[in-house]
Amino acid sequence: MASKKLLELRKQAEAVEARGGSVDAPKKTKKAAGTKTKRVKEKVQARKRLIWVVYNGSMKEEGRFPYDQRDAAEERIELLRQKSKKLYFIQPLKEVIGEAPGTAKLVTAEIEEEDVKATKKIMSEEDDEDEDEEEEEEEEDDDDE
């Protein structure tokens, strides 16, 4: 079969030469090697925001505040220190914006001066009561001897 095709091609070539044309055998055209380029989708980085987080000594979160409310976070620390003499501190945290529902949300604490003053007053009253009880116990101990 291949020889028949070659004979036909040769006859065509001789006919073209006889007409005075150039002999250009029809060339087989190969398709370009299909190099498939994969489109790499650029991973969109999640947007983040900076917040202040109040932690206690055992790294338990005590509150979260927006970046522009650092003073409120410091007031929260002072309030917690008045309640108990434990260690509290602030650290910045980059939080992903638009997290899935059900995750921890930003808690903005509005601490007013009146609340702080009221807490101080309560704490001082409790301290006074503790001192009075201690004095009474000492007096009872002295009477027993």
URWOWO-V105892 format. One record per residue. N is the residue number from 1. RES is the residue in three letters. PSI is psi as a letter, one per 30 degrees, with the letter a starting at -180 (NA if undefined). OMEGA is omega in radians with two decimals (NA if undefined). NEAR is the number of other ideal C-beta (glycine too) atoms within 8 Angstrom. Layout:
n	res	psi	omega	near
N	RES	PSI	OMEGA	NEAR
N	RES	PSI	OMEGA	NEAR
This chain:
n	res	psi	omega	near
1	MET	e	3.14	4
2	ALA	e	-3.12	5
3	SER	e	3.10	6
4	LYS	e	3.13	7
5	LYS	e	3.14	8
6	LEU	e	3.11	8
7	LEU	e	3.12	8
8	GLU	e	3.13	8
9	LEU	e	-3.13	10
10	ARG	e	3.12	8
11	LYS	e	3.13	8
12	GLN	e	-3.13	8
13	ALA	e	3.13	10
14	GLU	e	3.13	8
15	ALA	e	3.13	8
16	VAL	e	3.12	10
17	GLU	e	-3.13	9
18	ALA	e	3.12	6
19	ARG	f	3.11	6
20	GLY	g	3.12	4
21	GLY	l	3.12	6
22	SER	l	-3.11	4
23	VAL	j	3.03	7
24	ASP	j	3.13	5
25	ALA	k	3.12	6
26	PRO	k	-3.09	5
27	LYS	k	3.07	5
28	LYS	k	3.12	4
29	THR	k	3.11	4
30	LYS	k	3.06	4
31	LYS	k	3.12	5
32	ALA	k	3.13	4
33	ALA	k	-3.06	4
34	GLY	i	3.06	5
35	THR	j	-3.12	4
36	LYS	k	3.09	4
37	THR	k	3.12	4
38	LYS	k	3.07	4
39	ARG	k	3.12	4
40	VAL	j	-3.14	4
41	LYS	k	-3.11	4
42	GLU	k	-3.12	4
43	LYS	k	-3.13	4
44	VAL	k	3.13	4
45	GLN	k	-3.13	4
46	ALA	k	3.10	7
47	ARG	k	-3.11	7
48	LYS	l	3.03	8
49	ARG	l	-3.11	9
50	LEU	k	3.12	8
51	ILE	l	3.05	12
52	TRP	k	3.12	14
53	VAL	k	3.10	12
54	VAL	k	-3.14	15
55	TYR	l	2.97	12
56	ASN	a	-3.06	10
57	GLY	f	-3.14	7
58	SER	g	3.09	4
59	MET	g	3.05	5
60	LYS	k	-3.13	6
61	GLU	k	3.10	8
62	GLU	f	3.12	9
63	GLY	l	3.09	10
64	ARG	k	-3.10	11
65	PHE	k	3.06	17
66	PRO	l	-3.06	9
67	TYR	e	-3.09	10
68	ASP	g	-3.13	4
69	GLN	h	3.13	10
70	ARG	e	3.12	10
71	ASP	e	3.12	6
72	ALA	e	3.11	12
73	ALA	e	3.12	13
74	GLU	e	3.08	9
75	GLU	e	3.10	10
76	ARG	e	3.10	14
77	ILE	e	3.14	12
78	GLU	e	3.13	9
79	LEU	e	3.13	12
80	LEU	e	3.13	13
81	ARG	e	3.11	10
82	GLN	e	3.13	8
83	LYS	e	3.12	7
84	SER	l	-3.04	5
85	LYS	g	-3.13	3
86	LYS	l	3.14	8
87	LEU	k	3.05	5
88	TYR	k	3.14	11
89	PHE	l	-3.11	7
90	ILE	k	3.01	11
91	GLN	k	3.06	7
92	PRO	k	-3.13	9
93	LEU	k	3.07	9
94	LYS	j	-3.08	7
95	GLU	k	3.13	10
96	VAL	k	3.12	8
97	ILE	k	3.10	8
98	GLY	h	3.10	5
99	GLU	l	3.12	7
100	ALA	k	3.13	4
101	PRO	k	3.13	4
102	GLY	f	3.10	3
103	THR	l	-3.10	6
104	ALA	k	3.14	4
105	LYS	l	-3.12	4
106	LEU	k	3.13	8
107	VAL	j	3.10	7
108	THR	k	-3.11	8
109	ALA	k	3.08	8
110	GLU	j	-3.12	5
111	ILE	k	3.14	9
112	GLU	l	-3.13	6
113	GLU	e	-3.14	5
114	GLU	e	3.12	6
115	ASP	e	-3.13	9
116	VAL	e	3.13	12
117	LYS	e	3.13	8
118	ALA	e	3.13	8
119	THR	e	3.11	11
120	LYS	e	-3.13	9
121	LYS	e	3.13	8
122	ILE	e	-3.13	8
123	MET	e	-3.13	10
124	SER	e	3.10	8
125	GLU	e	3.12	8
126	GLU	e	3.11	8
127	ASP	e	3.12	8
128	ASP	e	3.13	8
129	GLU	e	3.12	8
130	ASP	e	-3.13	8
131	GLU	e	3.13	8
132	ASP	e	3.14	8
133	GLU	e	3.13	8
134	GLU	e	3.13	8
135	GLU	e	3.13	8
136	GLU	e	3.12	8
137	GLU	e	3.12	8
138	GLU	e	3.13	8
139	GLU	e	3.11	8
140	GLU	e	3.13	8
141	ASP	e	3.14	8
142	ASP	e	3.14	7
143	ASP	e	-3.12	6
144	ASP	e	-3.10	5
145	GLU	NA	NA	4
